[in-house]
């Protein structure tokens, strides 16, 4: 069983812009009301833009973006204990994936355009990366796609590692082997879309957020390859509005897809109807919702430029979240980490 209490939530924050060293904060969630209360003293780190759990719930890993490191923490009753920091192998690591068996961690290095693999030691700390794959290529946007930008690494239900590359408009899949990443397939998506994050529906359909063209692309997946079948606007707002989708997730029952939108500053709800998406609602958020987490009946949105994390209760019938009235001040929040066992 996980050693982390079932109602503990961690939030990662950018520290350089906020002028604070309080990078990872811990909160106790009331599972009835969704209210968050401070649980432990904040942990100091440099720009931990992404957090991920060890599957046993005994350790936490953080991508220290501007320091180009991956941090390892042991979970203690009084908070987190830093075990060590390893160079990420590339500039600006922004996402981590942890092996479900607890054997390794994968980092996506945004500015480095690369993917690195770290073995997990017996004490839960990361060993130096033992493999690194550098992407190549570019896209049509001269400012954002001048080179590869690996943005997300996800270990999918089929056992493969999928990496979105915002700079090359591709999703690459790999088999993670004991001493290497073996390339399986490269899936070209829509030119200029800038794939940022993706998520797998229980049916096997894959949804990809296009940061640069404000779309969600629906893909079929087979043998590590994605085939785009349709695309929808990421919000219900006016066409042409400058908007940058960030994170997206399916509800546990697969009925709804949620997309965080920066610019429109909303959480957009789609009903999943077979392989199609039907827009349901735009739910206003704080400024620049960079990430969110579905935890039980609630959604917690990290409003990066609003310096808040806001709670919502999901309607189980309509799928539409309603504000709980609980908004917490968190400087530059970048990631809300669901407790082990939650999607």
N, C-alpha and C positions, 0 to 999 in steps of 0.2 A: 504494500500500500504506500502511496506517496506520503512523505514526511511533512509536506506542506499542508497547513490547514486548508480545508476545502473552500474557505471564503477569503483567502488572501490574494490580493491583486498587486502586481508591480507595474510601475509606470516609468519608462525611460524618457529622458529629456535632453535636448540640446543645451549645453552649458555655456559655450563661448558667447553666443548672441545674448543669452539671458543674463550673463555676468554672474553666474552662480556655479558653485561646485556640487550642488545638490542634484545629482544626476539620476539616481534610481530611488524612487520613493515606494514605500510599501503601505498598502491600505487594506483595511478589514471591510469586507462587503457584508451587509445585512442581506441574506438571501430572500427575505420577505419584502423588504422595501427597496432594495438596491442601493441604499445609502452607503457611501464610503467614509470611513474614519481612519485617521493616521494609525498605523500599526507599529512601525519601528522608526528609528532615526534614519534620515536619508543617507544614502551611500554616495561618496564622492567619486567621480570618474569624469572622463573627457568625452562629451558628446556620445553617450550610448544610444544610438539611434534605433537599435533593434535589440530585443530581448528574446530569449528562447529557453525553455525548460529542458533539463535532462528528463527522459521518460519516467525515471523513478521519482522525480520530484525532489531529489536530494541536492541538485546543483542547478545553477542558472548561468547562462552565457550571454554576453553582451558584445555587440559590435561597437567598438569605440571609434567612431567614424573619422574624425579629424586627426586622431592619433594613429590611425592605420593599425589598430590592434584588435584582437579578440580577447575578452576578459573572461575568467572563470571564477565563479563564486560557489562556496559551500553554503547551504541553507542551514542556519542555526536558529534556535528558539528566539534569540534576541535580534535576528536580522541576517544579513549576508556577510560572509567572511571572504575577502579576496584571496584566491589561491595563486593567481598568476596572470600574466599578460603575454600573449604571443603575437609577433608581427603577422599581419593578415596576408602578406605577400603581394598586396596591391593597394592603390590609393583609395581611400574613402569606402571601407566596407560598410554596407548599408542593410544587409540582410543575412540571416543565419538559418540553416536547416539542421536539425539534430536527428540522427539515426534512431528509429523507434526501438532498436535493441541497445542503444546507449554505447555504440562502438566509436562513433566519429561525429564531427561537426563540419558542415560545409559553409563557407563564407562567400558571398557575392561582393566583389570589389567594384564599386560603381565607376570611379574615375580610372581605375586600373583596367577595367574591362576584362576582369579575370575571375576565376573561381578557384578557391583553395580548400584543401581537405586536411583536417586535424584529427589525429587519433585522440581518444579520451583515455587518460591514464587510470590506474587502479584507484587513485584518490579522487577521481572526477575532474581533475584539472586537464587542460588541453596540452598536448605535446606539440612541438614545432610542426608546422604544416609539412606534410610529406609528399604532397602533390599539388601542382598548380597548372591550370589550363588558361592560356591567354586567348581571348577572342580576337578576331580580325574583322575589318569592314567598317562601313559608315552608312549614313542614310541621307535623305534629301534635305533635312533641316541643317543649315550650315552652323547654327549656334548650338544646337542640342545633340546633333548626330554627326559630329566631326570625327568621332572614333567610337569604338565599342563602349557600352555602359551596361555592365551586368547589374540588374536591379533586384532580382529576386531569385532565390534558390529554393525549390520545393521538392521534397521527397514525396512522390505521388503514390496513390494506392497501387499502381502497377509495379512499384518497387524501383522505378527509375527516378533520377534527379532531373528536374526541369528547370532551366535557367532562362529568364526573360532578359533580352538585351535591348534596352531602349535605344541605343545608338545605331543598331543594325537592322531593326524591325524584324527580329527573329526570336524564336524560342528554340533552344538547343536541349537535347536530352542526352543523359549520360547514364551508364551503368557504373555504380561505385564498387570497385574491386579492391581487394586488400592493399594493393600498392599503386593504384592508378584510378583515374577517371577514364572510362572507355566511351568515346563518342558513339552515340547510337544514331541520332538523326538531327538535322537542322531543318526547322520549319519556317519558311519565309511567310510573314504576315503582310498586312497592308502597308505599302510604302508611306512613311511619314507618320504612322500612328504612334510610335514610341511605346511599345509594350512595357508596362511597369510591373504590375502584379497579375497573377492568375489564380484561379481556384477551380477545383474539380467538383462537379455535381455528383451526387450519389449514382446517377445513371451512367457516368463516364464522360458526359459532355464537359467541355472546358470553357470557362469564361475568362477573357483576357481584357484588362483595362488598358486603353490607349491613352497615355498621358498627354500626347501632343495633339491628337485630333479629337479628344473628348468623346470617345466611343467605348462601347463594350463589344468585343468580337466573340461570337459563338463559334466554337470549333469542335469537330469530331476528332477523337484521339484513337490511334491504332499503332502499335509497335513503336512507340516513342515519337510518333510524328503527329502534328496537329494540322488539320485541314479546315480553314475558315469556311463557314457555311452562311453566315449572316452577320450583320453589324447593326447596332442601334446606338442612338445618342445616349450619352451617359447621364443626362438629366432631362427633365421635362421642360427646361427653360427655353428661352428664345434661341434659335439657331444663330451661330456666330458669336455668342457670348463667350468671352475668354474663360475657359474652365479647364482644370487639370485633374482628372480622376487620380486618386491615390490608391486606396486599398479596396478590395471587394471580397465578400464572403457569402456563401450560401447558408441559409438556415439549416439546422440539423435535420429537419424533416424534408429538406430539398424543395419546399414549396416556394421559397422566396430567395432572391439575390439582392444583396445590399451593396451599394457603391458610394464611397465617400468622394465628394467633389469639392475641390479647392477652387475658389473663384465664385462659383455659384453658392459656395458655403452651405452645403446641404448633404443629407444622407438620402440617396435615391433608392426607392424600393421598386423592384421588378417582381412580377409573378412569373414563375418558371412554368411554361406550358409546353411540355415535350422538349423539343430543341429550340423553342422560341422564347423570347422575353417580352412580357407585356408591362409597360410602365404603369405604376400604381400611384406613387406619390413622391414629391420632394419634401423632405422633412428638414426645416431650417436647423443649422448647427451654429457653433461659434465660428470664429474666423480661421480659415485655412485648416479644415479637418484632414490631418495627415494620416490618421489611422483610427481604427475602432476595433473593439472586441465584443463578440457575442458571448455573454456569460450567463447561463441559466435563462431567465425570462427577460434579461436586461441587455442593453447595448451601451457601451461606454465609448465616447468619441473624444479623441485627443485633438483639441483645437490649437494647433501649433502657434499661430499668431495671436490667438485670443488668450493664451496662457491659462487655459481651463481644460478640465476633463468633465464632460457633462453626461449624466445618466439618463437613459430612456427605458421605458418598459414596452416590450413588444406585444402588440395585440396578436394573440394566437390565431385569430380568424383572418383578419385583414393583412397581417404582417407589418402594419404601420407602427413605428415606435412613437410613443408619447413621452414628453419630458417628465421626469419624476420630480423636478424641482431641486435636485441635488447637483450643484455645480461646484467643483473643487478648483481652487487656484493652484495651478502647477505650471511653472515657467517653461515655455517652449516644449510642451509634451510631444513626443514623437512616436511612442509605442505603448499600447496597453496590453499587458501580458495576462491572458486568461490562465486560471489555475490548471494544474494537470488534470486531465480527464474531461475538460471542456473542449469543444471544437475550436 
